[in-house]
Amino acid sequence: MMKMAGKPTTKTLRPDLEESVDFDKSENVFITGDNLEVLKVLQESYLGKIDMIYIDPPYNTGKDFVYSDKFQMSEEELADEMDLRDEDGLQRVGLTKNEKSSARYHSDWLNMMYSRLVLARNLLKDSGVIFNLH
């Protein structure tokens, strides 16, 4: 589940000085971008220092986005992603066929969110909060 979070990033943060107000005096940072990459970049400098994180990922909107929000995976993909195979590569657990009660139904979206929420939690102060619109 943490495969995406563990991959290194080559991204960096750059201030938008034209859009900023009193950039050098501000104690606040407003960041826009792919939230997974941003969260990775922030790990070293902001670990345990952030008061509030707001993440608004798309969820079943059916709209056109830069990346697909229609997350589905096959039973094979789910078994690989959730480490449901034994050392011989055989699936250890059977999955239900009722998609609405199956882990497959929204597992890709949940895996996407899990990586982001774990990285986000690392950045928060003990009193910090995460707001996730969904």
C-alpha positions as CSV (number, residue, x, y, z in Angstrom):
1,M,0.0,0.0,0.0
2,M,2.9,2.3,0.6
3,K,4.7,1.7,-2.7
4,M,3.8,5.1,-4.1
5,A,4.8,6.9,-0.9
6,G,8.2,5.2,-0.8
7,K,9.3,6.1,-4.3
8,P,11.7,9.0,-4.3
9,T,10.7,12.3,-5.9
10,T,12.6,14.6,-8.1
11,K,10.3,17.5,-7.5
12,T,11.1,20.7,-5.6
13,L,9.1,23.6,-4.2
14,R,9.5,27.1,-5.7
15,P,7.8,30.2,-4.4
16,D,5.4,32.2,-6.7
17,L,6.7,35.6,-5.7
18,E,4.2,37.4,-8.0
19,E,1.2,35.8,-6.3
20,S,2.7,36.0,-2.8
21,V,2.0,38.8,-0.3
22,D,4.9,39.7,2.0
23,F,6.6,36.4,1.2
24,D,9.6,37.0,3.4
25,K,7.5,38.0,6.4
26,S,4.8,35.3,6.2
27,E,4.7,32.4,8.6
28,N,2.3,30.5,6.4
29,V,2.7,28.4,3.3
30,F,0.0,27.7,0.7
31,I,1.1,24.9,-1.7
32,T,-0.7,23.7,-4.8
33,G,0.4,20.6,-6.8
34,D,0.2,16.9,-6.9
35,N,-0.3,16.2,-3.2
36,L,1.7,13.0,-3.2
37,E,4.8,14.7,-4.6
38,V,4.3,17.8,-2.4
39,L,4.0,15.6,0.7
40,K,7.3,13.8,-0.2
41,V,9.1,17.0,-0.7
42,L,8.0,18.4,2.6
43,Q,9.1,15.4,4.7
44,E,12.6,16.5,5.4
45,S,12.0,20.2,6.2
46,Y,8.6,20.1,7.8
47,L,8.5,16.8,9.8
48,G,6.3,17.3,12.8
49,K,6.0,21.1,12.2
50,I,2.7,21.6,10.4
51,D,-0.6,22.7,12.1
52,M,-3.1,21.9,9.4
53,I,-3.2,20.0,6.1
54,Y,-6.2,20.2,3.7
55,I,-6.3,17.6,0.9
56,D,-9.2,17.5,-1.6
57,P,-8.7,14.5,-3.9
58,P,-11.2,13.7,-6.5
59,Y,-13.6,10.8,-5.8
60,N,-16.1,9.3,-8.3
61,T,-16.8,12.6,-10.0
62,G,-16.8,11.3,-13.5
63,K,-15.0,14.5,-14.6
64,D,-11.9,14.7,-16.7
65,F,-8.9,15.2,-14.5
66,V,-5.2,15.1,-15.1
67,Y,-5.3,11.5,-13.7
68,S,-8.2,9.1,-13.7
69,D,-10.5,9.1,-10.7
70,K,-12.2,5.9,-11.7
71,F,-10.1,3.5,-9.6
72,Q,-10.6,-0.2,-10.2
73,M,-8.3,-3.2,-10.0
74,S,-8.6,-6.8,-10.9
75,E,-8.5,-9.5,-8.3
76,E,-4.9,-10.3,-9.4
77,E,-3.8,-6.6,-9.0
78,L,-5.5,-6.5,-5.6
79,A,-3.7,-9.6,-4.4
80,D,-0.4,-8.1,-5.6
81,E,-1.0,-4.7,-4.0
82,M,-2.2,-6.0,-0.7
83,D,0.4,-8.7,-0.4
84,L,-2.2,-11.5,-0.4
85,R,0.2,-14.1,-2.0
86,D,2.4,-16.7,-0.3
87,E,6.0,-17.3,-1.1
88,D,5.0,-19.4,-4.1
89,G,2.9,-16.6,-5.6
90,L,-0.4,-18.3,-4.7
91,Q,-3.2,-16.2,-3.4
92,R,-3.6,-16.8,0.3
93,V,-7.1,-15.5,0.7
94,G,-10.2,-15.7,-1.4
95,L,-12.0,-12.5,-2.4
96,T,-15.7,-12.1,-2.5
97,K,-17.4,-11.6,-5.8
98,N,-19.9,-9.0,-4.6
99,E,-18.0,-5.9,-5.7
100,K,-19.9,-3.5,-3.5
101,S,-18.7,-5.4,-0.4
102,S,-15.4,-6.4,-1.8
103,A,-12.0,-4.8,-1.1
104,R,-11.7,-4.4,-4.8
105,Y,-14.5,-1.9,-5.1
106,H,-12.6,1.1,-4.0
107,S,-9.2,-0.4,-3.1
108,D,-7.2,1.6,-5.6
109,W,-8.6,4.9,-4.3
110,L,-8.1,3.8,-0.7
111,N,-4.5,2.8,-1.4
112,M,-4.0,6.2,-3.1
113,M,-5.3,8.0,0.0
114,Y,-3.5,5.8,2.5
115,S,-0.1,6.7,1.1
116,R,-0.9,10.4,1.2
117,L,-2.4,10.3,4.7
118,V,0.6,8.5,6.2
119,L,3.0,11.0,4.6
120,A,0.7,13.9,5.8
121,R,0.6,12.5,9.4
122,N,4.4,12.6,9.5
123,L,4.3,16.3,8.9
124,L,1.8,17.2,11.6
125,K,2.5,18.5,15.1
126,D,1.0,16.4,17.8
127,S,-1.9,18.9,17.9
128,G,-2.1,19.0,14.1
129,V,-5.2,18.1,12.0
130,I,-5.8,16.8,8.5
131,F,-8.9,17.8,6.6
132,N,-9.9,15.5,3.8
133,L,-13.0,16.6,2.0
134,H,-14.1,13.0,1.2
